[in-house]
Amino acid sequence: MQHALFDNSALPRHQHYSLGSASLDYYPAWLDGARADHCYGQLLRDTPWRQDTLRFGGKPVLVPRLQAWYGDTQARYGYSGLTLTPLPWTPLLQELRDELQRALQRPFNAVLLNYYRDGNDSVAWHSDDEAELGAAPMIASLSLGAVRRFELQARDRARHGANKHTLDLAHGSLLVMGAGLQQHWRHQLPKQPGIGSSRLNLTFRFIHAVA
């Protein structure tokens, strides 16, 4: 069974949600419309998008979206057997990072850009719990372009229940996944074949050195 934890029609500018031992904050209009449009157009045009390949069961599988990884020189990141080496910060990405650091009072040294070309692009259920992200990561996720559905599901369903919680991520919105979320919940952006336009997603992170 699936139900909506969030109701976009009634959301204030900022809404905090407590999910047991995890927290989630949603800002539906973090960027105003004109600035969101500007960021969307510039990033779509200027980013060197790439489609990476993962291996599952010994077979190569194309990631169902395009990606780019930016950050400080040492901010290398790996998941599902893929290692990402950061491109240098652009002025726009640096500006967005600085604003988020001031507002959230947390450092970020890298950002993963995802390009969902239409509703057939997606990301499957996962938690961002790699060692490089530390024990209690904060991930700030900025959405630009088409509205897409974000879904949450508890990793321990016996404790939190088996229902999925959903949120439609608006153009210019910010979703802050706080302490505990990656440890106790997983999330996905499912396919929505009826959507014909694209969405960009910028997830700002802090990468720790791992021995």
N, C-alpha and C positions, 0 to 999 in steps of 0.2 A: 504493500500500500504506500502511496506517495501523498504528501500533503504539503501545503505552503506554510513555511515558518514565517515568511515575510509577506507583507502586503504593500507593494510599491505605491498604490494609490494613497496610502495614509502615512507614508514615511516622512518624518521631519528631515531637516537638513542632515542630521547625524543621528544614527540609531545604534545603540550598543546592545548586543545579545550575549547572554551568558548561557553556554552550552555545557552545563555540568562543570567539569574541570577545564574548560576551554572558553575562549572569548572571541567574538567577531564584531567588527565595527563596519558599518556601511554608510558612506557619504554619497548620496545619489547625484549630487551636483558639485563635485570637488572642483572641476573646471567648468567655467561658464561655456555656453554654446559656441561662441566665436573662437575661444581659445582651444576648445576641444576639436573643433573643425580644423583649425590651423595645425595642431599637433598631429592629427590623423593624416592630413594631406601630406605634410612634410615627411613623416615617418614612413608612410606607405611608399612615397616616391624615392627617398634617399637611402633606405636601409638595404644592405646587401643580403637579401633573404636567401636562405638555403633550406633544402629539404634533406634532413638527415635520415640515415638508415640504422635501424636497430636489428638485433638478432634475437629471434624467439624460436626455441626448439631447433637451433642450428640453421634457421632460414632467415634471410634478410627481409625486413619489413620496413617500408617507407613510413616515416612519421606522418600522420594525417593532418599536417599543417606545416607552415614554413616558420623558420626560427632565426634569431640572431642573438648573440651573447656579447654584452658590453660590460666593462668594468675596469677596476684597478688592475695593474699588471699581474699581481699575484693571485687574482680571483679566478682560479681554474675550478671548474665544476664538472662533476660527472653523475650520470644517472643511467640506469638500464644498459650499462656497458658503453655509453657514449661519453666522451670527454670533450668539454667545451673550453676553448682558449679565448679569453676576452679580447674584443676589439676595443680600441681607445674610446673614451667618452666623447660624444658629440656635444656641441654647445647646448642643444635642446635637452638631451638626456641629462646633462650635468645640471641644468637649470631645474628640471623636474626633481632630480635627486635632492638638490639643496633645499627645495621647498618642503619635500617630504621629511627630510631630516630635522628641519626646524620645527615643523608642525607636530611630528610624532616623537621627537626627542630620542631618536634611535639612529645609529649610523647604518648606511647602506653602501656597499662597495661593488655591487654588480646589479645588472638587470637583464632578465630574459625577456625578449620580445617574441611574441607569438602572433602569427598572421593566419587567421582563419578566413580562407578565401570565400567561403559560403557555408551554408548549413551542413554540408557534407564533411567539412573539416571538424575535428574534435580532439579532446584529450580524455583518455580512459580513467577509470577510478585509480587514484593514487594518493599517497601522502608525501609531502616534501620533507622527508625525514633523513636525508643523507647526512653522513657525519660532518661534512663541510659546513652544514647549516647550524651546527651547535645543538645543545640540548633543548632549548626552548626558543626556536626561531620566530621572528616576526617577519611576515611577508606582506608587502604593500602592493596591491594589484590594481592597476589603473586600466579602465576599459575605454576604448574608442571605437566608434563605428556602430555596426549592427548590434541590437540588443540580443544577448544570448543568455540561455538558462544555465545557472550555476547550481550544482546539486551537492549536498552533504549527506554523508552516511556514517554512523558510528562504526569504529573498528571493533568495539566490544558491544555487539548488539544485545547481549543479555543484560548489560548494564544500562544502555541508553535507548534501547528499542531498535526495531528493524526498519522503521519508516525513514524515507528520504525527505530532507528539507530542501526547499528550492528558493532561489532568488533570481530575478531577471536583472542582469547587470546593464545599467543604462550608459549611454554615450556620455563620457566625461565623469563617470562615477569612480569611486575608490572603495575597494574592499580591503580591510586590514585584518589579516589572519594573525591573531595574537598567540600568546603563550598557551600551550596545551592543545591547540587545534591540530597540529600535525601528528602529535603523539596519540590522540584519542579519536580523531575523525579522518576520513578520507573524502576526496572531492573529485568531481569530474565536470567537463563541459560536453554534454552529449550531442550527438548528431541531431540536427533539426533541418531535414531536407527541404522544407518549405521556405527557408531563408536564402535569398539569392544575393545578398550583399555581404560585404566583408567586415570583419572585426579585428582590431588590434588589441593585444593585451600586454601590458608591461608589468612584470613582477619584480619589484625591487627587493634585494636580499643582502644579507651580510655573510660573506664566505670566510670561514675560519681555516687556518692552515691545519692540515691533517698530517700527522707523522706517518 
